[in-house]
Amino acid sequence: MAHRPDRIRIEVFGPNEVAETTEEAFRPSDDAICSLARLIGRQMAREQFEHARALERKQARQNRSGPLQ
């Protein structure tokens, strides 16, 4: 079995030397963060929608199979 390290090494790189301002230096990471946040938000909305639909279906089943009078 291959040896697996206990820790993950993350290297941090400084801003590009070409970037003139700090805002320009971090723009690619900001875009990536916004894309990731958008994906997470969509997933959360999808899960909430599916949960709401499941509750509606459960309620409809209970209403149909309610006690006969």
N, C-alpha and C positions, 0 to 999 in steps of 0.2 A: 504494500500500500504506500502511496506517495505521501511524503511529509507535507502537511498543510500548516502554513504559518498561523499563529494565534492572533495576529493583528493584520489589518489591512493598511497598507501604506498609501497615503494620498499625498500627491505632490501639488503644491500650490505655486502657480506661476504669476508673476507680476503683470501689470498692464503692458500692452504692446508699446514698444518705443515709438512706433509710428503715430500712435494716438496722441492728439494734441491736448485733449482734456480728459479728465477722469471720467466724465460722462461717456465719451466716445470709447474709452478703454473698456468699460463694463457693459456696453451695449449688447455684445453677443451673449453674455451670460444673462442679462436681463431678458433678452428675447427667449432664451431657452427656459428661463424660469416662468415667464408668462405662458409659453406653450405648455409646459408641464402643468401649471395651475389650471389652464383651460381644460386640458385632458382630465385632470382630477375632478374639476367641477362638473364636466359632462358626465363622468362616471357616477358621481354622487347623485346628480339629477336623474340619471337613468335608474339607479337603484331605488330612489325615492318613488319614482313613477311606478316601477314594477311592484313595490311594496303596497302602494295605494291601490293599484289594480287588483292585487291579490286579496286585499281586505274587502274590496267591492265584490269580488267573486264569492268570497266566503260569506259575506252578508246576503248576497242573492241566493246562495244555496240554502242558508238557514231560513230565509223567508219562504222559499219554495217548499222546504221540508218541514215547515212549522206544524204544530198540532192541528189536526182536522176537527172542525166543529160541527 
